[in-house]
Amino acid sequence: MSPVERFPVARPSITELEERYVVDAIRSGWISSHGPYLRDFEERFAHRCAAGTAVSTGNGTVALHLVLAAAGIGPGDEVIVPALTYVATANAVAYCGARAVCVDVLPQSWCIDPAAVRAAIGPRTRAVIAVDLYGHPADYPALRDLCHRHGLLLVADAAESFGATLDGHPTGSLADVTTFSFFGNKVITSGEGGCVTTSDSALADRMRLLRNQGMDPHRRYYFPELGYNYRMTNLCAALLCAQLDRADEIIARRDRVIAGYEEQLADEPALTRQPVLPGVRRGPWMAAFLVGGEGDVAYRDALARALDRQGVESRPFFVPIPELPAHHDPAADCPVTTDLSRRGINLPTHAELGEAEVKTVVERVRAALAGIGC
């Protein structure tokens, strides 16, 4: 009996083009934190995001930390973040010695609730980090207005939303400053890697100073202040340049995968697809569904186990930040986050999945749901 074909939840889309660019970078000798691919990537990425400039980094987490550090956020300060996000969002705040104040998300978008942000603003609040959860941009017009009135920095954590737009404006231009991740499961990838986009030239200069160990750009090996080694390598940038060449193709193929799931599973009463608000073009990071009705906390994990037996890898939604030991906050009141976290599941999403593979995954989802009585 032949083994069951397995479908991983994520897989990078790498072709001979990426190989050619990386080999070219290796042969050039520029393999570290300088080189033509770095310059090319930053210029092209900023242009694609309609931002004034881009600052490449070693990964998405340090991109977040670099932004907050460059903005002068430190001990005693507070930064408002959504309770439903990957832990890096809150970790970056803690790295600065500041406190992450978690607020709930909206059921209509799964993104941070501007009304909850407004209620959480206090005398120590310095910034708000909005997260584009599962590729859906947050309500940036409302958040911009709120942050402007209170003198707060608005940061977009767009690790999951490359390729998204809001009212025709691309991710990377919707907040004061935006961070990206190029981890191996992201829409475009360099294995590890990150970037910051902004049109604030002073903040960008500050980030470049801190990114390079705090070295004075006009006096080599003189370090006027403490900095970090948060640089991207030319090798990673070479891979990303090839990914940018293919970005529209990769996005279109991932769009088709998610649309295939949503169309073919639309008649499954146990599954609810990710909501997408008017004016939003979602970034196709992960196909996301809710399992069961509100309060049905057991079905998601049972479905994941059943899918695994059938060769389909899945992943649960993030554990709420206030439930994690490093950020534990029993006083946080985030019922929407709690419900989404317990019921959310991601199905395999990558550009290499064709129509036949999507159909097979759908058939296995249906069989798994029937098997658990959902």
Secondary structure per residue as TSV (DSSP state, phi and psi in degrees):
chain	resnum	aa	ss	phi	psi
A	1	M	-	360.0	126.5
A	2	S	-	-72.4	145.5
A	3	P	-	-65.2	151.1
A	4	V	-	-69.4	132.1
A	5	E	-	-64.0	131.2
A	6	R	-	-101.7	145.0
A	7	F	B	-118.2	107.4
A	8	P	-	-69.9	153.8
A	9	V	S	-70.5	-24.8
A	10	A	-	-148.3	151.5
A	11	R	-	-159.9	132.3
A	12	P	-	-71.0	152.4
A	13	S	-	-100.3	99.1
A	14	I	-	-120.8	129.3
A	15	T	-	-123.8	-174.5
A	16	E	H	-64.4	-25.1
A	17	L	H	-63.7	-46.9
A	18	E	H	-60.6	-42.9
A	19	E	H	-60.4	-42.6
A	20	R	H	-64.4	-43.3
A	21	Y	H	-65.7	-42.1
A	22	V	H	-67.5	-41.5
A	23	V	H	-62.3	-39.7
A	24	D	H	-61.5	-41.6
A	25	A	H	-65.0	-41.0
A	26	I	H	-62.3	-45.9
A	27	R	H	-69.6	-24.5
A	28	S	H	-72.3	-19.6
A	29	G	T	89.7	-11.8
A	30	W	-	-88.7	86.4
A	31	I	-	-112.2	-8.1
A	32	S	S	-103.9	-134.9
A	33	S	S	-94.4	19.6
A	34	H	-	-135.4	155.9
A	35	G	S	146.2	162.0
A	36	P	H	-65.5	-30.5
A	37	Y	H	-67.8	-33.2
A	38	L	H	-62.5	-47.3
A	39	R	H	-62.8	-43.6
A	40	D	H	-63.3	-44.9
A	41	F	H	-61.8	-48.4
A	42	E	H	-61.5	-42.1
A	43	E	H	-64.7	-45.7
A	44	R	H	-70.3	-37.7
A	45	F	H	-68.0	-42.2
A	46	A	H	-60.6	-42.5
A	47	H	H	-63.2	-44.3
A	48	R	H	-63.9	-32.8
A	49	C	T	-89.1	2.7
A	50	A	T	55.6	38.2
A	51	A	-	-112.1	160.2
A	52	G	S	-68.0	-35.3
A	53	T	E	-158.6	163.1
A	54	A	E	-130.6	140.6
A	55	V	E	-121.6	109.3
A	56	S	E	-74.8	151.1
A	57	T	E	-140.4	172.9
A	58	G	S	-70.6	-29.3
A	59	N	S	-165.0	177.9
A	60	G	H	-72.9	-31.1
A	61	T	H	-66.4	-45.7
A	62	V	H	-70.2	-24.5
A	63	A	H	-61.4	-44.6
A	64	L	H	-62.2	-46.8
A	65	H	H	-63.0	-40.2
A	66	L	H	-60.9	-42.2
A	67	V	H	-60.1	-50.0
A	68	L	H	-66.7	-40.5
A	69	A	H	-64.7	-42.7
A	70	A	H	-65.5	-28.9
A	71	A	T	-81.1	-2.9
A	72	G	T	81.2	18.1
A	73	I	-	-77.3	132.0
A	74	G	-	-152.2	-162.0
A	75	P	T	-54.8	137.7
A	76	G	T	91.2	-15.3
A	77	D	-	-87.2	160.8
A	78	E	E	-126.1	143.1
A	79	V	E	-128.0	126.7
A	80	I	E	-85.7	129.6
A	81	V	E	-134.7	157.9
A	82	P	E	-72.7	146.2
A	83	A	S	-71.0	-24.2
A	84	L	S	-104.5	98.4
A	85	T	S	-165.9	168.2
A	86	Y	-	-67.6	148.4
A	87	V	T	-59.8	-25.4
A	88	A	H	-56.9	-32.7
A	89	T	H	-59.3	-46.6
A	90	A	H	-78.1	-34.3
A	91	N	H	-59.0	-42.0
A	92	A	H	-60.2	-36.2
A	93	V	H	-65.0	-45.8
A	94	A	H	-63.6	-34.3
A	95	Y	H	-57.4	-30.0
A	96	C	T	-84.3	-3.7
A	97	G	T	82.3	7.1
A	98	A	-	-92.9	175.9
A	99	R	E	-112.0	130.6
A	100	A	E	-85.6	119.7
A	101	V	E	-99.3	112.4
A	102	C	E	-88.3	133.8
A	103	V	E	-127.4	165.6
A	104	D	-	-77.1	168.7
A	105	V	B	-109.9	167.3
A	106	L	-	-88.4	137.4
A	107	P	T	-66.9	-22.1
A	108	Q	T	-78.0	-18.6
A	109	S	T	-138.1	-15.8
A	110	W	S	67.6	13.2
A	111	C	S	-107.4	167.9
A	112	I	B	-53.3	138.8
A	113	D	-	-87.6	112.9
A	114	P	H	-57.2	-34.3
A	115	A	H	-65.6	-38.4
A	116	A	H	-68.8	-35.6
A	117	V	H	-61.6	-47.1
A	118	R	H	-56.8	-43.2
A	119	A	H	-69.5	-24.4
A	120	A	H	-90.9	-10.4
A	121	I	-	-67.1	129.1
A	122	G	-	-135.6	-174.3
A	123	P	T	-65.1	-19.8
A	124	R	T	-99.3	-2.3
A	125	T	E	-68.4	128.8
A	126	R	E	-116.4	-25.4
A	127	A	E	-156.8	162.7
A	128	V	E	-126.5	130.6
A	129	I	E	-108.6	115.8
A	130	A	E	-96.4	138.2
A	131	V	E	-113.4	129.5
A	132	D	-	-84.3	77.8
A	133	L	G	-64.0	129.0
A	134	Y	G	49.3	38.8
A	135	G	G	87.1	-1.9
A	136	H	-	-94.9	118.1
A	137	P	-	-61.0	143.9
A	138	A	-	-71.3	177.2
A	139	D	-	-82.8	78.6
A	140	Y	H	-69.2	-34.7
A	141	P	H	-58.0	-45.1
A	142	A	H	-67.3	-40.7
A	143	L	H	-69.5	-38.3
A	144	R	H	-61.9	-45.6
A	145	D	H	-60.9	-44.0
A	146	L	H	-63.8	-47.8
A	147	C	H	-66.9	-37.6
A	148	H	H	-62.3	-43.6
A	149	R	H	-66.4	-27.4
A	150	H	H	-105.9	4.1
A	151	G	T	67.1	38.2
A	152	L	-	-107.9	149.5
A	153	L	E	-78.6	130.7
A	154	L	E	-103.7	117.2
A	155	V	E	-110.8	132.1
A	156	A	E	-102.2	121.4
A	157	D	E	-91.2	96.8
A	158	A	-	-103.5	30.9
A	159	A	T	-54.9	-29.5
A	160	E	T	-108.4	2.3
A	161	S	-	-122.2	23.4
A	162	F	T	-58.7	131.9
A	163	G	T	95.9	-7.6
A	164	A	-	-82.8	157.0
A	165	T	E	-137.9	155.8
A	166	L	E	-129.2	116.0
A	167	D	T	52.6	37.9
A	168	G	T	85.2	-5.5
A	169	H	E	-97.2	131.4
A	170	P	E	-76.9	151.3
A	171	T	T	-53.1	135.3
A	172	G	T	111.7	-13.8
A	173	S	S	-126.4	8.9
A	174	L	S	-94.8	-15.7
A	175	A	S	-127.3	179.8
A	176	D	S	-62.4	-36.4
A	177	V	E	-154.2	144.5
A	178	T	E	-132.2	138.9
A	179	T	E	-113.6	147.5
A	180	F	E	-129.1	155.2
A	181	S	E	-121.6	143.5
A	182	F	-	-121.7	36.0
A	183	F	B	-59.5	164.5
A	184	G	T	-60.0	-21.4
A	185	N	T	-98.5	4.7
A	186	K	S	-82.4	171.6
A	187	V	S	-58.8	-48.5
A	188	I	S	-119.4	149.3
A	189	T	-	-143.3	154.0
A	190	S	-	-129.7	23.2
A	191	G	B	86.4	-68.5
A	192	E	S	-125.6	162.9
A	193	G	-	145.1	155.8
A	194	G	E	-155.7	178.2
A	195	C	E	-161.9	155.0
A	196	V	E	-124.9	133.9
A	197	T	E	-117.0	143.9
A	198	T	E	-164.7	158.5
A	199	S	S	-108.4	10.1
A	200	D	-	-91.8	98.6
A	201	S	H	-64.7	-35.4
A	202	A	H	-66.0	-42.5
A	203	L	H	-65.7	-39.3
A	204	A	H	-62.6	-43.1
A	205	D	H	-62.0	-40.2
A	206	R	H	-63.9	-41.3
A	207	M	H	-65.1	-40.3
A	208	R	H	-64.7	-36.2
A	209	L	H	-63.4	-50.7
A	210	L	H	-68.8	-33.7
A	211	R	H	-61.3	-29.5
A	212	N	B	-106.8	47.9
A	213	Q	T	63.8	12.3
A	214	G	T	77.5	20.8
A	215	M	-	-76.1	134.1
A	216	D	-	-57.9	121.9
A	217	P	T	-65.7	-14.3
A	218	H	T	-108.0	-0.6
A	219	R	S	-145.6	102.3
A	220	R	T	-62.9	138.9
A	221	Y	T	63.6	19.9
A	222	Y	-	-109.5	124.9
A	223	F	-	-118.2	96.0
A	224	P	S	-69.0	-16.4
A	225	E	S	-157.0	169.6
A	226	L	-	-69.0	129.5
A	227	G	-	-129.6	-163.3
A	228	Y	-	-138.7	156.4
A	229	N	B	-96.3	85.2
A	230	Y	-	-115.3	25.7
A	231	R	-	-82.4	152.9
A	232	M	-	-90.2	152.8
A	233	T	-	-90.4	157.9
A	234	N	H	-63.8	-29.1
A	235	L	H	-65.5	-46.1
A	236	C	H	-62.1	-40.9
A	237	A	H	-65.3	-35.3
A	238	A	H	-62.1	-44.4
A	239	L	H	-61.6	-42.3
A	240	L	H	-68.3	-33.4
A	241	C	H	-61.8	-41.2
A	242	A	H	-66.0	-39.9
A	243	Q	H	-63.3	-37.9
A	244	L	H	-65.6	-36.8
A	245	D	H	-58.1	-33.6
A	246	R	T	-105.4	7.5
A	247	A	H	-58.2	-45.0
A	248	D	H	-63.3	-39.3
A	249	E	H	-64.5	-45.5
A	250	I	H	-62.7	-44.4
A	251	I	H	-62.4	-44.0
A	252	A	H	-62.6	-40.6
A	253	R	H	-69.5	-39.0
A	254	R	H	-69.6	-36.9
A	255	D	H	-56.2	-43.8
A	256	R	H	-65.1	-35.8
A	257	V	H	-63.5	-49.9
A	258	I	H	-65.1	-42.8
A	259	A	H	-61.5	-37.2
A	260	G	H	-62.0	-45.7
A	261	Y	H	-60.9	-48.9
A	262	E	H	-65.0	-37.5
A	263	E	H	-72.0	-44.6
A	264	Q	H	-78.0	-19.0
A	265	L	T	-106.7	10.4
A	266	A	T	-63.0	-25.6
A	267	D	T	-93.1	6.1
A	268	E	-	-86.4	109.2
A	269	P	T	-64.9	-20.9
A	270	A	T	-80.7	-10.4
A	271	L	E	-116.2	137.9
A	272	T	E	-122.6	122.0
A	273	R	E	-72.0	163.5
A	274	Q	-	-62.7	131.1
A	275	P	-	-74.3	146.4
A	276	V	-	-130.3	120.5
A	277	L	-	-77.9	156.9
A	278	P	T	-56.9	141.8
A	279	G	T	85.8	-4.4
A	280	V	E	-103.0	130.9
A	281	R	E	-108.6	109.6
A	282	R	-	-69.9	141.7
A	283	G	-	-76.8	131.3
A	284	P	-	-83.7	68.6
A	285	W	S	-81.7	-64.0
A	286	M	-	-136.1	133.1
A	287	A	E	-64.6	126.3
A	288	A	E	-128.0	131.8
A	289	F	E	-136.2	156.2
A	290	L	E	-102.6	141.8
A	291	V	E	-107.9	126.7
A	292	G	S	76.4	-173.6
A	293	G	S	-95.3	172.5
A	294	E	T	-55.7	129.8
A	295	G	T	93.2	-11.4
A	296	D	-	-81.2	88.9
A	297	V	-	-91.3	-11.2
A	298	A	S	-95.2	-24.8
A	299	Y	H	-66.6	-39.0
A	300	R	H	-57.6	-49.9
A	301	D	H	-68.4	-34.6
A	302	A	H	-64.9	-40.3
A	303	L	H	-63.5	-43.6
A	304	A	H	-60.6	-40.9
A	305	R	H	-66.8	-41.7
A	306	A	H	-64.8	-40.6
A	307	L	H	-64.1	-40.2
A	308	D	H	-61.8	-38.4
A	309	R	H	-64.7	-25.9
A	310	Q	T	-95.4	6.4
A	311	G	T	88.7	15.2
A	312	V	B	-111.6	113.8
A	313	E	-	-78.2	141.1
A	314	S	-	-136.0	176.8
A	315	R	E	-144.5	144.3
A	316	P	E	-79.5	162.3
A	317	F	-	-65.0	166.1
A	318	F	-	-64.7	146.5
A	319	V	-	-71.0	135.0
A	320	P	-	-54.4	137.0
A	321	I	G	-54.2	-43.2
A	322	P	G	-65.3	-12.9
A	323	E	G	-90.7	-6.2
A	324	L	S	-86.0	140.3
A	325	P	G	-53.8	-41.3
A	326	A	G	-70.5	-19.0
A	327	H	G	-129.4	25.0
A	328	H	-	-57.1	128.7
A	329	D	-	-146.3	89.9
A	330	P	T	-64.9	-15.8
A	331	A	T	-84.6	-11.4
A	332	A	-	-65.2	130.4
A	333	D	-	-113.3	95.6
A	334	C	-	-135.6	70.5
A	335	P	H	-64.9	-35.8
A	336	V	H	-65.5	-45.1
A	337	T	H	-57.2	-46.1
A	338	T	H	-59.9	-44.4
A	339	D	H	-66.0	-48.1
A	340	L	H	-60.9	-43.2
A	341	S	H	-61.3	-36.8
A	342	R	H	-80.8	-22.7
A	343	R	H	-111.5	-9.7
A	344	G	E	-81.9	141.3
A	345	I	E	-141.1	144.9
A	346	N	E	-110.9	135.6
A	347	L	E	-99.8	162.6
A	348	P	-	-51.9	127.8
A	349	T	-	-141.4	107.0
A	350	H	-	-160.2	163.6
A	351	A	T	-69.3	-15.1
A	352	E	T	-85.8	-3.4
A	353	L	-	-82.8	122.5
A	354	G	-	-95.8	-177.6
A	355	E	H	-59.8	-41.5
A	356	A	H	-64.8	-40.6
A	357	E	H	-67.3	-41.3
A	358	V	H	-61.3	-42.6
A	359	K	H	-61.0	-40.3
A	360	T	H	-64.1	-44.3
A	361	V	H	-60.5	-43.7
A	362	V	H	-59.2	-44.9
A	363	E	H	-60.4	-38.4
A	364	R	H	-72.8	-33.8
A	365	V	H	-62.1	-45.2
A	366	R	H	-61.5	-44.3
A	367	A	H	-64.5	-39.8
A	368	A	H	-65.8	-41.7
A	369	L	H	-62.6	-42.5
A	370	A	H	-63.9	-37.4
A	371	G	H	-68.0	-27.5
A	372	I	T	-99.1	3.2
A	373	G	T	70.5	33.4
A	374	C	-	-106.0	360.0
